[in-house]
């Protein structure tokens, strides 16, 4: 009986110490006290001095060890350094590109989550971002008008492409330049405004929102704004903002998807002839696929690995991943036929080139930014991935809730609305939960980005969680609608979401790898 009581007391003390994350010296005191309690015979009702023999002395070893380890210098020499050396010898070395990915972005409330004891007051202290008068007017005006122009059935089924009237409206009203600053002719909207505008368009057509989303996410516009030379900013940004240039960004290739750093697209620093003059430049060969807006693009952003065999740039032979801007009509650039991702209407397709010469000035940021491409991509991705896809996924979840809850009220089986059946209530509640959680997370993350944060970890979690939750919500909505959902036509309001869910799951880092690696 005494042994059972002792074990329960020990377990309670250890649980309390663990929950309070107590320091090592307090553990040593607790173990010493328990040792003394056991050896004194107090629990057995036979109080006496501890046994001075060998067994009694051995019982104090855990207390002595914990006491010594509570001294930082001893703990570092006896445990940390040997363990670190052992692990360092086993694990592969972190490459330069991996290090840049780890260092990209900023750390915010996610540090609190991983601490194990988050301070929720810090989360509540993040102020909600209110739209400016101009942003609200754009949301209520041009955005609303664009939504009225969209006939989703005509876009995704009859035409299988975005009508030119919609393209013209999007360009003329500055939708392609929401993240470009006013200084360079853009709208200069906050992340919160971009998120709400994209969400509203997504509620009408996943295809149309894609042509607005891509130029306002990771791509030439954002990269030039942050890293471009003054000449590049003055030339390209006003043209991108007004829709005179349609951008695409070519990153994914046949052998490099989520592991984009292993791309086989190669450039060599050399001298060549451009515009009738000998020019320092790059001779490129590349093969890219799955490039959204590619078939429609007039300006191709290209990621490739740059080598300098003759060390003309004085940066060594393997310069690293580099980003360049190439006009789509430049000699040697090939734009392939369209892919049809899930039968979508938005333009998506391959592009490639072989031994294409470009001037060194076409590198984003100029000669000084060669080899810095991976860092540039990671820093921009951490902000962009937190806005575009989460806003679309949130809008989709809210739409699923609106139409499914209404349908479940008016659809009757066995003399009562299906919304009152427990088997329907369960998925309906899941849709409610998804819409609420996605919207709360979207608003909070957009507020973080609007404050200047670049939450790389949170953005990855947001992209993964919101699109996965949308997939479940769409499946639940399809189940509740039954035959009404699977028969496609002009009045089917679920099919476009059902068809496009796999696209959101896959792009900007496939979820199956995001879950595994991030």
N, C-alpha and C positions, 0 to 999 in steps of 0.2 A: 504493500500500500504506500509506504514511504517513497519507494522508487517511482510510482505513478505520479504522486504529488510533485516530486522533484522534477520529473519530465515536463509536467504541465506548467510549473512555474518557469522552468528554463525556456520552454517554447513561447510563453507569453512575453518574457523579457526580450528574447531574440526578435520576435515579431515587432515589438514596440521600437527596439533599436533600429531595425531595418526600415520601418515605415518613417521614422524620423531622420533617416540618413545620418545616424549618429557617428561622431568621429571614432577613430580606432582606439584612442585611449579610453573612451567610455566603454567600448566592448571589452577591453582588458579588465577594467574595474568590475564589470558585470560578471565576466567569467571567473575572476578571482573571488568575488562574493559568493557565487554559486558553489565554487570548489570548497570554500570555507564552510558554507552551509551544509554541504554533504558530509564533509569529514568530521564536523562537530557532532553529528548524530542528532541534531535538534529535531529533525522531522520524524525520526524514529522514537523520540521521547527518551533518548539516552545521551544526554549532553556530556561531552568530554573533550579533552584537548585533541587536536588533529594528530593522526598517526605520524610519528617522526621517521618511520621506516622508508625503505626504497619506494614502495608503491605510493605512499603518501607524497613523497617528493616528486615522483613522475607525474602525479595529478596536477602539479602546478606548472608543468611545461607549457600548456596552451596559454596560460596567463602571462608567463614570461615572454613567449614569442609575440603575442599581441602587444604587450607593452613595448618591446623593442621596435616592432613595426610601426608603432604610433609615432616614432621619431622619423621625420621626413628623410633625413640623410641616410638612416639605416634602411628604410623601406626602398629608397631609390637604388642603393647599392646592392641590396640583397634580392630584390624582386623585379623592380621596373626595368633596370638596365639589362639584366640577363634575358628577361622575357622579350623586351624590345629587340634585342639582338637576334634572338631565335626567330621571331616573327619576320623581321626584316630579311633574314636569309631565305625564308620560305616564299614570301609574297613576291610577285613580279614588280619590277620598278614602274613607277608612274611616268608615262611618256609626257612630252611637252604639251601635246594636244589635250591629254587627260588632265594635266595640271591646270591648263587654261580653263577647261570646263569646270573644274572644281572651284577655281577662284572667281569665276564669272558671277555677276549678280551681287545682290546684297543680302544680308541676314537680318530678318526682322522678327516677327512674332514666332516664326518657325523655330527659332532658337529656344523659345520658352517651351514649345511643345516637346522638343527633344530633351529638355532638361529634366523631365519627369515631374516637375512641380511648377506648372505654368502659372504666371501671374496674370489672371484674367482681367485685372484692372488695366493692364497695358493694351489689351485688345479693345476694351471699352473706351479707352482714351483716344483711339483713332477716330478722328471726326468724319462724319458723313460728308461727302462732296456734293455740294449743290450746283446744279447747272447754271451757267451764266444766262443772261437774257438772250444772247445771241444763240447759244446752244439749244435752249428750249424752243426758240423760234424755228430753228432748223429742224428740230425733231417734230414739231407740230406742222411745219410747212412743207418744205421739199421732201422730207422723209415720208410724210403722210401721202403726198401726191404721188411719189414713186410707188408706194404700196398699192394705190388705187389703179396704177397703170398695169400692174402685174396680173396676168392670167396664168396661173401655175400650170394648168392643163395644157395650154398652148405652148408654154415654154418647154416643158419636159416631155411632152408626148407628140404634139402635132408638129412643132418646129424643130425640136431637139437642139435648139440653140437660143441664145439670148437675142431678142429682137433688137434691131439697130436703133429703134426709137428709145428703148431703155438705155442702151449704151450711150446715146447722145445726151439723154437727160442726166445720167450719172456724171458724165464728163462736164457738162455745162454748169452743173450746180455744185461742183467741187467735191463730190463724194470720194474721189480718188485721192484727195489731198487733205484728209481730215487730220492726219498727224504731222503734216508739213507746216512749219511755222508761218505766221502771217507775213513775216519779213520776206519770205521767199514765195509768196503768192498762195499759200495754203490756208486752211481754216484754223489751224492751230488749236483744235479742240482737246479737251481733257480726256483722259482715259475713261472716265465715267460717261462722258457724252458719247464717245466712240462705242462703248459697250452697249448703251441704250439704243443708239441708232442702228447698230448691227443687229441687235436683238429684234427690233421692230421689223426690219426688212426680212429677217429669217422667219418670222411668223407668217409671211406671205409666200416666200419662195427660198428654199435652201440654195437653189442655183444662182439666183440674182444676188443674194447676200455674199456669195463666194467671190464674185467679180469686184465687190466693194471691199470685202475683207482682206483679200490678198495684197493689194497695193498699200493697205494700211497696217500690215503686219510685217514680218521679216521680209525685207526685199530692198530694191534699189533706193526707194524714197527714204526709209529710215536710215539705211546705211550711209547714204550721201549726207543726210542731215547731220549725222553724228560724226562721221569720219572723213567726208569728202573734202577735197581742196576747195578753195574759194571759187576757182573757175568752174568746177563741177557743180557746186551749189548754185551759182548764178545762172548756169546754162540749163541744168537738168531739172532742178526743183520747180521752177515756175511752169515748165512744160509738163511735168508729172502732175502738178496740182490742177492744171487746167484740162488734163486729159489729152494733151497733144502727143504725149508719149504714153503707151500702155506697157507697164513693166511686167516682167516675170523674173523669178529667181531660180537658177538651175543648180541644184545641189545633189539630188538623188540620181544615182546611176544604176546600171544593171548589176553591179557587184557591191554597191554601197548604199544601204538604206539607213537604218538607225545608226549603223557604224559608219557615219559619213566621213570620218577622218581617214578611212582606208581607201578613199577614192583613187581611181586609176586615171583620172583626167590630168594630163601633164602639160606643163609649159616650160620652155627653155628660154632663158635670157639670151638675146642675140641682137645683131643689128640687121636691119632690113630697110626696104624702101616703102615709104608711106607719103602719099601726096607729092610724089616726085622727088623726095629728099631722103637721104640716108638717116635713119632714126634708130635710136636705142629702143628696143621693144621686146616682145615675147612671142614666140612661135608656139601655138596652142594646138592640141588635139584632145577632143573630149567627146563623150557620149552620155547624154542625160535622158532620163525618162520620167514620166509622171509629173511633168512641170505644169502647174496650174497657170492659166492665161498664156501658156507658151504659143499655141497656134495663133493667138491674137496679138501677141506682144510686138512692139516696135523697138523695145530696149531690153536686152537680155543681160541680167546679172549672172555672172558665172563664177563658181568656186572651183579651184583647181590647185594642184600641188606644183609649186614652182621650183625649178632647179637652175643653177647658175654655174655651169661647168668651168667657165673662164673667169669666174669671180668678178664680173664686170660691175656688180653692185657692192662689192666688198662686204658681203654677208655670208660667205661660205657657199658650198656647193648646193646643199639642201636648204633652200630658203624657207620652205614651209607653205602652208595653205594660204592662198592669195585670192582676192576677190577683184573682179574686173567688170566694166560696163562695155557691152558690145552692141552696136546697132544691129537689129535683126536683118537689115539688108546689106551688111558688110560682106564683101566677097569671101566665100568659103563657109558661111553660116548656113546650116540646113535646118529648116523647121519641118518636122514630120507631120503625118496625118494625126488626127485627134484620137486620143484614147476615149473610152466611154466608161469612166469609173461609176459602177452601179447604174449605168444607163443615164448618167447625169447630162444636163444640157450645158453646163459651164465648160469653157474651152480648157482642155488639158491634153498635153501631148509631148513627144520627145523632141530634142534638138541635138545636133552634133556638128562637129567640124574636124578637119584634118589639116594640119600644117597651116593654120590660119595665123597670119601675122597681125599683131596689134601694137600700137605705140605704148610705151611704159606709162604715159600719162593717163591711159584708160584704166589703170588700176585705181580702185576706190581709195582715195587718200593720197594718190600719187606714189612716187618711188619710195617715200619714207614709210609707207604702210605695207610694203610687200612682206609676206610672211606672217602678217598679223591677222589673217582672215579668220582663223578659228576663234580667236579671242573676240573679234568683232561679232561673229555669228552668235556666240554664246551669250554675250552681253545683251544683244538685241532680242534673242529668243526668250530670255528670262522675263522680259516685259511683255512682248507680243503674245506669247503663249498663254499669258494670264488673262488676256482680253478677248481675242477673237473667237476661239472655239468655245470657251465657257459662256460667252454671251449668246451664241447660237444654241448651245445645249440647254441653257436656261430658258430661252424663248421657246424652244421645242417642248420642254417639259410643261411650261405654263399653258401652251396651246393644247397639249394632250389632256391636261386637267380640265380646261374649259370645255372642249368638245365632248370629252368622255363623260364628265359628270352630267352634262346636259342630256346626252344621249341615254345614259342609264336611268334618268328620271322619266323620260317619255317612252322608252322601250318597255313594253309589258310582256311578261310570260307567266302563264298560269294565274292570270288575273291580278298581278301586282307588278309594279316597276322593278326591273332587275336590280336597281340600286339598293333595294331592300333585301336582296338575297345575300346571305353570308359569303357565298363563293365569289360574288361580285364585289362585295364590300372590301374584301381583303386586297385585291389588286388596286381598287379605287383609292384606298388609303395609302398604298405605296406611291401612287402617282401624286397624291397630295404632299406626301413627305418629300418626294423628289423635287417638286416645284418649289417648295418652301426652302429646302436646304440649298438647292442650286442658286436661288435668287439671293439668299443671305450671303453665301460664299462669293457670288459674283460681285455684289455691291461692295463687300469688304475688300476684296482683292483689287477691284478697280480704284477704290479709295487709296489703297497702298501705293499703286502705281502712279496715281495722280499726285501723290506727295513726293514723288521722285524715287521711290524704292524700285529695285529690280529683283523681285523675289523668285530666284531661280528654282528653289525647292517647292515653294508654294505654287508656282505656275505649273510645274510638272504635275503636282498632285491635283490641281484644279482641272487641267486638261484631262487627266485620266479619270478622275472621279465624276466630273460633270457629264462626260460623254458616256461613261458606263451606266450612270444612273439614267440618262436619257434612253439608252438602249433598252433598259428594263421597263421604263415608263411606256415607250412605244409598243413593246411587246404586250404589256398589260392592256394598253388601249386597243390593240388589235384583237386581243382575246375577248374583251368586253363587247366590242362592236360585231364580232363574228363575221358573217357573210357580208355585212355592210362595208367592212373594211377591205376585204380581199377582191371585190369586184371593182376594178379601176374604171375611172371615168371623170368627167368634168366636176362632178359633185363629190368625189372621194377626197376628203381632206386629210387622210392618213398616209396614203401611198407614198407621197414625196418624202415624208419624214422616214418612213420605213425603208425606202430605197437608199436614202442618204446617210443613215446611221453608220453603216460600215466605213464610209469615207471619213467621218469625224473620228471614229475609233482608230483609223490607220494613220492619218496625216499628222505631221509635226511630232513624230515619235510614236510608233505603234504601241498601243496600250499594253500588249502582252510583254513587250520589252521594257516599257516604262515601269510597269509594276515590278519587274524582276530586277532592274538595274538601279532605279531611282527611288 
